[in-house]
Amino acid sequence: MENPKIAVVGAGPVGCIMTAYLSRGGHEMVVIDVVKPYLEKIKVDGIRLEGFTSFDAKVARTFDSIESAAKAGAKFDVVFICVKAPVNRLIAGALPSILADGGAVAVFQNGIDTEAPILAACGPSVTLRGVVNYAGNAVGPGHIHMTFFNGSNYVGAALRGDAAADAKAKDVAALMSAAELTTEFSDDVQRFVWTKGIRNAALMPISALTGKDIADVMESPTSFRILELMLKEQLAVAASIGYAFDQKFYDDTLAYYRKAGHHMPSMCDDVQNHRQTEIGYLNHRIAEVGEQNGVPVPYNRAVANLVICIDEVAAARKSKP
């Protein structure tokens, strides 16, 4: 992929880190987000990363919606989707309008089956699914404290076995790796989606419900016990659909949490700022799959319902005049 035109939809931590690395790698980056104050700051000052790595990166252009990018005649070879998963159903229909011929939409989000609306709108030959193994917290608009980058990212066809999507995924993996965001192509990326989904779902909602960061959740015997029980349910659900994980995965997952330290998961940040969480694509979705396949999931169902209650209250308050 030579001199591709690239857009990143989403100016949160995942999107800003993606944009910054690719910009530093020599690409003219376009950022699309509906939060205009964020865009104005990024347009003028670019993106600043600190923490795990520290550097500033320029952004070539910004748009406040996919529709405005289309109206300006912008076409992209790769569009990275880095918004919160619930937003996908709102933006999916507009995505084809900004895709160049032979382009690809690469969905890099937390959660399971987040790509479904985009797959329906854009088709299997265009839609890629990615998994990031980096994280950060927003300090301010375009200013991200990057907390970790554990191993490789992954990308593959959203619908397994699509040869055209496989070829595009290999190009995206090479593009990201060349920019020092080490990324591997997978012909079964959903295994990594479930790997990341489980690792998020076992811990994030506990953090969201308690207001504690990862290190604090791990330190409390009570929260750690709930984490273990949810994790074991999740592994049983994954096995029921053909993704069996062994004891090493279980041990590595706990080590993954311990390595993360005092990182505040995005779901906790969402709850504290009264934003809709991604629980529907994590514990709720895992519980649904478990119930469909006869796997008991009482802890995941209960925790999912508690977070859904928080979402419902936040939504009700926002709807009041």
Secondary structure, DSSP 8 states (H G I E B T S, - for coil): --S--EEEE--SHHHHHHHHHHHHTT--EEEE-S-HHHHHHHHHH-EEEEESS-EEE--SEEESSHHHHHHTT--EEEEEE-S-GGGHHHHGGGGGGGEEEEEEEEEE-SSSSTTHHHHHHH-TTTEEEEE--EEEEEEETTEEEEEEE-S-EEEEESSTT-HHHHHHHHHHHHHHHHTT--EEE-TTHHHHHHHHHHHHHTTHHHHHHHT--HHHHHH-HHHHHHHHHHHHHHHHHHHHTT----HHHHHHHHHHHHHH-S---HHHHHHHTT---SGGGTHHHHHHHHHHTT---HHHHHHHHHHHHHHHHHHHHHH--
